[in-house]
Amino acid sequence: MKKNIKWLLLVSLTFMACNNDESDAPVEVPVVPGSAVFTKYVALGDSFAAGYSDNALFKKGQEGAYTNILAQQFVAAGGGAFATPFMNDNIGGLLVGGKVAAGTRLYFNGVGPVNVSGTPTTEVTAHLTGSFGNLGVPGAKSFHLLAAGYGNVAGLATGASNPYFVRFASAPSTTVLADAVAQNPTFFSLFIGGNDVLAYATSGGIGKDQTGNANPATYGGNDITDPAVFASVYNNLVTGLTSKGAKGVVANLPYITALPYFTTVPYNPLTAKSLGGDNEAVGKATIQALNAQLYGPLKQALTAFSAGDRINLLSETAANPVLIKDESLTNLSAQLTAAFTPTLGAQTAAFYGAVFGQARQAKATDLVVLPTRTAIGAAPVAEDSGLGIAPPAPLNKFGVTYPLQDKHVLIPTEIAEIKKATDAYNVTIEAVAKEKGLAFVDTRATLTQLSSGGIRFGNFSMTSTYVTGGAFSLDGVHPSARGYGLIANIFIDAINKQYGSTLRHVDLALYPIQYPASL
């Protein structure tokens, strides 16, 4: 009897376990397109759409572009072929007439980012034929997608064309939009506008805010696009893409100043240890000498002109800010020259006045751009000193005894210009998305998440931290392979929400955060 009870109990438990397995197992939802039609997908955009990563475009990066990932996910919902103008290799870089026009990609060698060895093999003048679904063009600004001749090889010498588009444009006189519309797309993605402020930002604000100038032909390469120009261009792009009934997904723009390119180098890296070359005692002695010979006299003179808050004495125990030039400050060169002439003589005093007339110590509201990490403490040369000469000792250390220049730092007025333009562009993007009934992706919110705690998935997390965060590549601007996977997933979320489709996410754990030296 006891034996029978044991068997009955075992059967009962087995039955319950089976029932639990069935009820707890997730039900796989069939992939359907909803009201979208993915038969012919075209993607318009810039370097993000192209799959640019680690400061280069290369084949493996292109394969992992969010646009290519989307095309792969569309297949299960009726999506068709999606052609990409692949580079020749995984080295990256470009040749024009056999000469190197763009360098190889970066990889992390255990110490820092370095270029992979080798010579690019992708020749711009070796034109690709056929139609391409991926029309992402690295370096393209919004108005470039409507610019006739942007793919004309003859325009390379003057900068009127783009080498990446030259490779695959259907004709020298075509536009990116025309090549898209000619394919009669049923679905499109449009993620454009980042470059309309990016060059201004990465140059440290060397450029002009072109608000009020409706003629892009007069813009400099680092200028911020007039929001009215952006609005006109963006409306024309979407009107063209939807002219035959295509549906699509568009994305707004993040604040690019939250990218690792602008958040990695601290404004206050000068400690006793760093100034002493890892010897704290030497660093403290250096700080004492700097305070006595430079910072103290500067602060005293500036205080006399009601500008003493520009400079403070260096601390032996705390992290100190770098010296920078702030062109928004009143120039006190003449006043400093007069103050220093009795002790330094007229010629030396004039030099000190020119150097420190708009100098101040950096604040937490300043953004030191990524390349500046190698400039701090280095000797200025004639080309980057701002004065046309290489300053002599002791004014021969950037950020310590000589102010970092405009290209090294974004100051608050420049950051505000970037934000103002980005906000205006985003108003246009969201309004057009609503008007046309398009899926809308909020990339600004995603970057905010990455830069303020990160995003978790499974047993992993991603942040915007340079090198180790997982979301961005070694150039500090473009996504890593995993970052592109994340972009694809948030695009999929927006598409599913708008069109009732059931496209599936990709598993971000399958995408690396860095590419090795050899691919």
Secondary structure as a PSIPRED ss2 file (coil, helix, strand):
# PSIPRED VFORMAT (PSIPRED V4.0)

   1 M C   1.000  0.000  0.000
   2 K H   0.000  1.000  0.000
   3 K H   0.000  1.000  0.000
   4 N H   0.000  1.000  0.000
   5 I H   0.000  1.000  0.000
   6 K H   0.000  1.000  0.000
   7 W H   0.000  1.000  0.000
   8 L H   0.000  1.000  0.000
   9 L H   0.000  1.000  0.000
  10 L H   0.000  1.000  0.000
  11 V H   0.000  1.000  0.000
  12 S H   0.000  1.000  0.000
  13 L H   0.000  1.000  0.000
  14 T H   0.000  1.000  0.000
  15 F H   0.000  1.000  0.000
  16 M H   0.000  1.000  0.000
  17 A H   0.000  1.000  0.000
  18 C H   0.000  1.000  0.000
  19 N H   0.000  1.000  0.000
  20 N H   0.000  1.000  0.000
  21 D H   0.000  1.000  0.000
  22 E H   0.000  1.000  0.000
  23 S H   0.000  1.000  0.000
  24 D H   0.000  1.000  0.000
  25 A C   1.000  0.000  0.000
  26 P C   1.000  0.000  0.000
  27 V C   1.000  0.000  0.000
  28 E C   1.000  0.000  0.000
  29 V C   1.000  0.000  0.000
  30 P C   1.000  0.000  0.000
  31 V C   1.000  0.000  0.000
  32 V C   1.000  0.000  0.000
  33 P C   1.000  0.000  0.000
  34 G C   1.000  0.000  0.000
  35 S C   1.000  0.000  0.000
  36 A C   1.000  0.000  0.000
  37 V C   1.000  0.000  0.000
  38 F C   1.000  0.000  0.000
  39 T C   1.000  0.000  0.000
  40 K C   1.000  0.000  0.000
  41 Y E   0.000  0.000  1.000
  42 V E   0.000  0.000  1.000
  43 A E   0.000  0.000  1.000
  44 L E   0.000  0.000  1.000
  45 G E   0.000  0.000  1.000
  46 D C   1.000  0.000  0.000
  47 S H   0.000  1.000  0.000
  48 F H   0.000  1.000  0.000
  49 A H   0.000  1.000  0.000
  50 A H   0.000  1.000  0.000
  51 G C   1.000  0.000  0.000
  52 Y C   1.000  0.000  0.000
  53 S E   0.000  0.000  1.000
  54 D C   1.000  0.000  0.000
  55 N C   1.000  0.000  0.000
  56 A E   0.000  0.000  1.000
  57 L C   1.000  0.000  0.000
  58 F C   1.000  0.000  0.000
  59 K H   0.000  1.000  0.000
  60 K H   0.000  1.000  0.000
  61 G H   0.000  1.000  0.000
  62 Q H   0.000  1.000  0.000
  63 E H   0.000  1.000  0.000
  64 G C   1.000  0.000  0.000
  65 A C   1.000  0.000  0.000
  66 Y H   0.000  1.000  0.000
  67 T H   0.000  1.000  0.000
  68 N H   0.000  1.000  0.000
  69 I H   0.000  1.000  0.000
  70 L H   0.000  1.000  0.000
  71 A H   0.000  1.000  0.000
  72 Q H   0.000  1.000  0.000
  73 Q H   0.000  1.000  0.000
  74 F H   0.000  1.000  0.000
  75 V H   0.000  1.000  0.000
  76 A C   1.000  0.000  0.000
  77 A C   1.000  0.000  0.000
  78 G C   1.000  0.000  0.000
  79 G C   1.000  0.000  0.000
  80 G C   1.000  0.000  0.000
  81 A C   1.000  0.000  0.000
  82 F C   1.000  0.000  0.000
  83 A C   1.000  0.000  0.000
  84 T C   1.000  0.000  0.000
  85 P C   1.000  0.000  0.000
  86 F C   1.000  0.000  0.000
  87 M C   1.000  0.000  0.000
  88 N C   1.000  0.000  0.000
  89 D C   1.000  0.000  0.000
  90 N C   1.000  0.000  0.000
  91 I C   1.000  0.000  0.000
  92 G C   1.000  0.000  0.000
  93 G C   1.000  0.000  0.000
  94 L E   0.000  0.000  1.000
  95 L E   0.000  0.000  1.000
  96 V E   0.000  0.000  1.000
  97 G C   1.000  0.000  0.000
  98 G C   1.000  0.000  0.000
  99 K E   0.000  0.000  1.000
 100 V E   0.000  0.000  1.000
 101 A E   0.000  0.000  1.000
 102 A E   0.000  0.000  1.000
 103 G C   1.000  0.000  0.000
 104 T C   1.000  0.000  0.000
 105 R C   1.000  0.000  0.000
 106 L E   0.000  0.000  1.000
 107 Y E   0.000  0.000  1.000
 108 F E   0.000  0.000  1.000
 109 N C   1.000  0.000  0.000
 110 G C   1.000  0.000  0.000
 111 V C   1.000  0.000  0.000
 112 G C   1.000  0.000  0.000
 113 P E   0.000  0.000  1.000
 114 V E   0.000  0.000  1.000
 115 N E   0.000  0.000  1.000
 116 V C   1.000  0.000  0.000
 117 S C   1.000  0.000  0.000
 118 G C   1.000  0.000  0.000
 119 T C   1.000  0.000  0.000
 120 P C   1.000  0.000  0.000
 121 T C   1.000  0.000  0.000
 122 T C   1.000  0.000  0.000
 123 E E   0.000  0.000  1.000
 124 V C   1.000  0.000  0.000
 125 T C   1.000  0.000  0.000
 126 A C   1.000  0.000  0.000
 127 H C   1.000  0.000  0.000
 128 L C   1.000  0.000  0.000
 129 T C   1.000  0.000  0.000
 130 G C   1.000  0.000  0.000
 131 S C   1.000  0.000  0.000
 132 F C   1.000  0.000  0.000
 133 G C   1.000  0.000  0.000
 134 N E   0.000  0.000  1.000
 135 L E   0.000  0.000  1.000
 136 G E   0.000  0.000  1.000
 137 V C   1.000  0.000  0.000
 138 P C   1.000  0.000  0.000
 139 G C   1.000  0.000  0.000
 140 A C   1.000  0.000  0.000
 141 K C   1.000  0.000  0.000
 142 S H   0.000  1.000  0.000
 143 F H   0.000  1.000  0.000
 144 H H   0.000  1.000  0.000
 145 L H   0.000  1.000  0.000
 146 L H   0.000  1.000  0.000
 147 A C   1.000  0.000  0.000
 148 A C   1.000  0.000  0.000
 149 G C   1.000  0.000  0.000
 150 Y C   1.000  0.000  0.000
 151 G C   1.000  0.000  0.000
 152 N C   1.000  0.000  0.000
 153 V H   0.000  1.000  0.000
 154 A H   0.000  1.000  0.000
 155 G H   0.000  1.000  0.000
 156 L C   1.000  0.000  0.000
 157 A C   1.000  0.000  0.000
 158 T C   1.000  0.000  0.000
 159 G C   1.000  0.000  0.000
 160 A C   1.000  0.000  0.000
 161 S C   1.000  0.000  0.000
 162 N C   1.000  0.000  0.000
 163 P H   0.000  1.000  0.000
 164 Y H   0.000  1.000  0.000
 165 F H   0.000  1.000  0.000
 166 V H   0.000  1.000  0.000
 167 R H   0.000  1.000  0.000
 168 F H   0.000  1.000  0.000
 169 A C   1.000  0.000  0.000
 170 S C   1.000  0.000  0.000
 171 A C   1.000  0.000  0.000
 172 P C   1.000  0.000  0.000
 173 S C   1.000  0.000  0.000
 174 T C   1.000  0.000  0.000
 175 T C   1.000  0.000  0.000
 176 V H   0.000  1.000  0.000
 177 L H   0.000  1.000  0.000
 178 A H   0.000  1.000  0.000
 179 D H   0.000  1.000  0.000
 180 A H   0.000  1.000  0.000
 181 V H   0.000  1.000  0.000
 182 A C   1.000  0.000  0.000
 183 Q C   1.000  0.000  0.000
 184 N C   1.000  0.000  0.000
 185 P C   1.000  0.000  0.000
 186 T C   1.000  0.000  0.000
 187 F E   0.000  0.000  1.000
 188 F E   0.000  0.000  1.000
 189 S E   0.000  0.000  1.000
 190 L E   0.000  0.000  1.000
 191 F E   0.000  0.000  1.000
 192 I C   1.000  0.000  0.000
 193 G C   1.000  0.000  0.000
 194 G C   1.000  0.000  0.000
 195 N H   0.000  1.000  0.000
 196 D H   0.000  1.000  0.000
 197 V H   0.000  1.000  0.000
 198 L H   0.000  1.000  0.000
 199 A H   0.000  1.000  0.000
 200 Y H   0.000  1.000  0.000
 201 A H   0.000  1.000  0.000
 202 T H   0.000  1.000  0.000
 203 S C   1.000  0.000  0.000
 204 G C   1.000  0.000  0.000
 205 G C   1.000  0.000  0.000
 206 I C   1.000  0.000  0.000
 207 G C   1.000  0.000  0.000
 208 K C   1.000  0.000  0.000
 209 D E   0.000  0.000  1.000
 210 Q C   1.000  0.000  0.000
 211 T C   1.000  0.000  0.000
 212 G C   1.000  0.000  0.000
 213 N C   1.000  0.000  0.000
 214 A C   1.000  0.000  0.000
 215 N C   1.000  0.000  0.000
 216 P H   0.000  1.000  0.000
 217 A H   0.000  1.000  0.000
 218 T H   0.000  1.000  0.000
 219 Y C   1.000  0.000  0.000
 220 G C   1.000  0.000  0.000
 221 G C   1.000  0.000  0.000
 222 N C   1.000  0.000  0.000
 223 D C   1.000  0.000  0.000
 224 I E   0.000  0.000  1.000
 225 T C   1.000  0.000  0.000
 226 D C   1.000  0.000  0.000
 227 P H   0.000  1.000  0.000
 228 A H   0.000  1.000  0.000
 229 V H   0.000  1.000  0.000
 230 F H   0.000  1.000  0.000
 231 A H   0.000  1.000  0.000
 232 S H   0.000  1.000  0.000
 233 V H   0.000  1.000  0.000
 234 Y H   0.000  1.000  0.000
 235 N H   0.000  1.000  0.000
 236 N H   0.000  1.000  0.000
 237 L H   0.000  1.000  0.000
 238 V H   0.000  1.000  0.000
 239 T H   0.000  1.000  0.000
 240 G H   0.000  1.000  0.000
 241 L H   0.000  1.000  0.000
 242 T C   1.000  0.000  0.000
 243 S C   1.000  0.000  0.000
 244 K C   1.000  0.000  0.000
 245 G C   1.000  0.000  0.000
 246 A C   1.000  0.000  0.000
 247 K E   0.000  0.000  1.000
 248 G E   0.000  0.000  1.000
 249 V E   0.000  0.000  1.000
 250 V E   0.000  0.000  1.000
 251 A E   0.000  0.000  1.000
 252 N C   1.000  0.000  0.000
 253 L C   1.000  0.000  0.000
 254 P C   1.000  0.000  0.000
 255 Y C   1.000  0.000  0.000
 256 I H   0.000  1.000  0.000
 257 T H   0.000  1.000  0.000
 258 A H   0.000  1.000  0.000
 259 L C   1.000  0.000  0.000
 260 P H   0.000  1.000  0.000
 261 Y H   0.000  1.000  0.000
 262 F H   0.000  1.000  0.000
 263 T H   0.000  1.000  0.000
 264 T C   1.000  0.000  0.000
 265 V E   0.000  0.000  1.000
 266 P C   1.000  0.000  0.000
 267 Y C   1.000  0.000  0.000
 268 N C   1.000  0.000  0.000
 269 P C   1.000  0.000  0.000
 270 L E   0.000  0.000  1.000
 271 T C   1.000  0.000  0.000
 272 A H   0.000  1.000  0.000
 273 K H   0.000  1.000  0.000
 274 S H   0.000  1.000  0.000
 275 L H   0.000  1.000  0.000
 276 G C   1.000  0.000  0.000
 277 G C   1.000  0.000  0.000
 278 D C   1.000  0.000  0.000
 279 N C   1.000  0.000  0.000
 280 E H   0.000  1.000  0.000
 281 A H   0.000  1.000  0.000
 282 V H   0.000  1.000  0.000
 283 G H   0.000  1.000  0.000
 284 K H   0.000  1.000  0.000
 285 A H   0.000  1.000  0.000
 286 T H   0.000  1.000  0.000
 287 I H   0.000  1.000  0.000
 288 Q H   0.000  1.000  0.000
 289 A H   0.000  1.000  0.000
 290 L H   0.000  1.000  0.000
 291 N H   0.000  1.000  0.000
 292 A H   0.000  1.000  0.000
 293 Q H   0.000  1.000  0.000
 294 L H   0.000  1.000  0.000
 295 Y H   0.000  1.000  0.000
 296 G H   0.000  1.000  0.000
 297 P H   0.000  1.000  0.000
 298 L H   0.000  1.000  0.000
 299 K H   0.000  1.000  0.000
 300 Q H   0.000  1.000  0.000
 301 A H   0.000  1.000  0.000
 302 L H   0.000  1.000  0.000
 303 T H   0.000  1.000  0.000
 304 A H   0.000  1.000  0.000
 305 F C   1.000  0.000  0.000
 306 S C   1.000  0.000  0.000
 307 A C   1.000  0.000  0.000
 308 G H   0.000  1.000  0.000
 309 D H   0.000  1.000  0.000
 310 R H   0.000  1.000  0.000
 311 I C   1.000  0.000  0.000
 312 N C   1.000  0.000  0.000
 313 L C   1.000  0.000  0.000
 314 L C   1.000  0.000  0.000
 315 S C   1.000  0.000  0.000
 316 E C   1.000  0.000  0.000
 317 T C   1.000  0.000  0.000
 318 A C   1.000  0.000  0.000
 319 A C   1.000  0.000  0.000
 320 N E   0.000  0.000  1.000
 321 P C   1.000  0.000  0.000
 322 V C   1.000  0.000  0.000
 323 L E   0.000  0.000  1.000
 324 I E   0.000  0.000  1.000
 325 K E   0.000  0.000  1.000
 326 D C   1.000  0.000  0.000
 327 E C   1.000  0.000  0.000
 328 S C   1.000  0.000  0.000
 329 L C   1.000  0.000  0.000
 330 T C   1.000  0.000  0.000
 331 N C   1.000  0.000  0.000
 332 L C   1.000  0.000  0.000
 333 S H   0.000  1.000  0.000
 334 A H   0.000  1.000  0.000
 335 Q H   0.000  1.000  0.000
 336 L H   0.000  1.000  0.000
 337 T H   0.000  1.000  0.000
 338 A H   0.000  1.000  0.000
 339 A H   0.000  1.000  0.000
 340 F H   0.000  1.000  0.000
 341 T H   0.000  1.000  0.000
 342 P H   0.000  1.000  0.000
 343 T H   0.000  1.000  0.000
 344 L H   0.000  1.000  0.000
 345 G C   1.000  0.000  0.000
 346 A H   0.000  1.000  0.000
 347 Q H   0.000  1.000  0.000
 348 T H   0.000  1.000  0.000
 349 A H   0.000  1.000  0.000
 350 A H   0.000  1.000  0.000
 351 F H   0.000  1.000  0.000
 352 Y H   0.000  1.000  0.000
 353 G H   0.000  1.000  0.000
 354 A H   0.000  1.000  0.000
 355 V H   0.000  1.000  0.000
 356 F H   0.000  1.000  0.000
 357 G C   1.000  0.000  0.000
 358 Q C   1.000  0.000  0.000
 359 A E   0.000  0.000  1.000
 360 R E   0.000  0.000  1.000
 361 Q E   0.000  0.000  1.000
 362 A C   1.000  0.000  0.000
 363 K C   1.000  0.000  0.000
 364 A C   1.000  0.000  0.000
 365 T C   1.000  0.000  0.000
 366 D C   1.000  0.000  0.000
 367 L E   0.000  0.000  1.000
 368 V E   0.000  0.000  1.000
 369 V C   1.000  0.000  0.000
 370 L H   0.000  1.000  0.000
 371 P H   0.000  1.000  0.000
 372 T H   0.000  1.000  0.000
 373 R H   0.000  1.000  0.000
 374 T H   0.000  1.000  0.000
 375 A C   1.000  0.000  0.000
 376 I C   1.000  0.000  0.000
 377 G C   1.000  0.000  0.000
 378 A C   1.000  0.000  0.000
 379 A C   1.000  0.000  0.000
 380 P C   1.000  0.000  0.000
 381 V C   1.000  0.000  0.000
 382 A C   1.000  0.000  0.000
 383 E C   1.000  0.000  0.000
 384 D C   1.000  0.000  0.000
 385 S C   1.000  0.000  0.000
 386 G C   1.000  0.000  0.000
 387 L C   1.000  0.000  0.000
 388 G C   1.000  0.000  0.000
 389 I C   1.000  0.000  0.000
 390 A C   1.000  0.000  0.000
 391 P C   1.000  0.000  0.000
 392 P C   1.000  0.000  0.000
 393 A C   1.000  0.000  0.000
 394 P C   1.000  0.000  0.000
 395 L C   1.000  0.000  0.000
 396 N C   1.000  0.000  0.000
 397 K C   1.000  0.000  0.000
 398 F E   0.000  0.000  1.000
 399 G C   1.000  0.000  0.000
 400 V C   1.000  0.000  0.000
 401 T C   1.000  0.000  0.000
 402 Y E   0.000  0.000  1.000
 403 P C   1.000  0.000  0.000
 404 L E   0.000  0.000  1.000
 405 Q C   1.000  0.000  0.000
 406 D H   0.000  1.000  0.000
 407 K H   0.000  1.000  0.000
 408 H H   0.000  1.000  0.000
 409 V E   0.000  0.000  1.000
 410 L E   0.000  0.000  1.000
 411 I C   1.000  0.000  0.000
 412 P H   0.000  1.000  0.000
 413 T H   0.000  1.000  0.000
 414 E H   0.000  1.000  0.000
 415 I H   0.000  1.000  0.000
 416 A H   0.000  1.000  0.000
 417 E H   0.000  1.000  0.000
 418 I H   0.000  1.000  0.000
 419 K H   0.000  1.000  0.000
 420 K H   0.000  1.000  0.000
 421 A H   0.000  1.000  0.000
 422 T H   0.000  1.000  0.000
 423 D H   0.000  1.000  0.000
 424 A H   0.000  1.000  0.000
 425 Y H   0.000  1.000  0.000
 426 N H   0.000  1.000  0.000
 427 V H   0.000  1.000  0.000
 428 T H   0.000  1.000  0.000
 429 I H   0.000  1.000  0.000
 430 E H   0.000  1.000  0.000
 431 A H   0.000  1.000  0.000
 432 V H   0.000  1.000  0.000
 433 A H   0.000  1.000  0.000
 434 K H   0.000  1.000  0.000
 435 E H   0.000  1.000  0.000
 436 K H   0.000  1.000  0.000
 437 G C   1.000  0.000  0.000
 438 L C   1.000  0.000  0.000
 439 A E   0.000  0.000  1.000
 440 F E   0.000  0.000  1.000
 441 V E   0.000  0.000  1.000
 442 D C   1.000  0.000  0.000
 443 T H   0.000  1.000  0.000
 444 R H   0.000  1.000  0.000
 445 A H   0.000  1.000  0.000
 446 T H   0.000  1.000  0.000
 447 L H   0.000  1.000  0.000
 448 T H   0.000  1.000  0.000
 449 Q H   0.000  1.000  0.000
 450 L H   0.000  1.000  0.000
 451 S H   0.000  1.000  0.000
 452 S C   1.000  0.000  0.000
 453 G C   1.000  0.000  0.000
 454 G C   1.000  0.000  0.000
 455 I E   0.000  0.000  1.000
 456 R E   0.000  0.000  1.000
 457 F E   0.000  0.000  1.000
 458 G C   1.000  0.000  0.000
 459 N C   1.000  0.000  0.000
 460 F E   0.000  0.000  1.000
 461 S E   0.000  0.000  1.000
 462 M E   0.000  0.000  1.000
 463 T E   0.000  0.000  1.000
 464 S C   1.000  0.000  0.000
 465 T C   1.000  0.000  0.000
 466 Y C   1.000  0.000  0.000
 467 V C   1.000  0.000  0.000
 468 T C   1.000  0.000  0.000
 469 G C   1.000  0.000  0.000
 470 G E   0.000  0.000  1.000
 471 A C   1.000  0.000  0.000
 472 F E   0.000  0.000  1.000
 473 S C   1.000  0.000  0.000
 474 L C   1.000  0.000  0.000
 475 D C   1.000  0.000  0.000
 476 G C   1.000  0.000  0.000
 477 V C   1.000  0.000  0.000
 478 H C   1.000  0.000  0.000
 479 P E   0.000  0.000  1.000
 480 S C   1.000  0.000  0.000
 481 A H   0.000  1.000  0.000
 482 R H   0.000  1.000  0.000
 483 G H   0.000  1.000  0.000
 484 Y H   0.000  1.000  0.000
 485 G H   0.000  1.000  0.000
 486 L H   0.000  1.000  0.000
 487 I H   0.000  1.000  0.000
 488 A H   0.000  1.000  0.000
 489 N H   0.000  1.000  0.000
 490 I H   0.000  1.000  0.000
 491 F H   0.000  1.000  0.000
 492 I H   0.000  1.000  0.000
 493 D H   0.000  1.000  0.000
 494 A H   0.000  1.000  0.000
 495 I H   0.000  1.000  0.000
 496 N H   0.000  1.000  0.000
 497 K H   0.000  1.000  0.000
 498 Q H   0.000  1.000  0.000
 499 Y H   0.000  1.000  0.000
 500 G C   1.000  0.000  0.000
 501 S C   1.000  0.000  0.000
 502 T C   1.000  0.000  0.000
 503 L C   1.000  0.000  0.000
 504 R C   1.000  0.000  0.000
 505 H C   1.000  0.000  0.000
 506 V C   1.000  0.000  0.000
 507 D C   1.000  0.000  0.000
 508 L H   0.000  1.000  0.000
 509 A H   0.000  1.000  0.000
 510 L H   0.000  1.000  0.000
 511 Y C   1.000  0.000  0.000
 512 P C   1.000  0.000  0.000
 513 I C   1.000  0.000  0.000
 514 Q C   1.000  0.000  0.000
 515 Y C   1.000  0.000  0.000
 516 P C   1.000  0.000  0.000
 517 A C   1.000  0.000  0.000
 518 S C   1.000  0.000  0.000
 519 L C   1.000  0.000  0.000
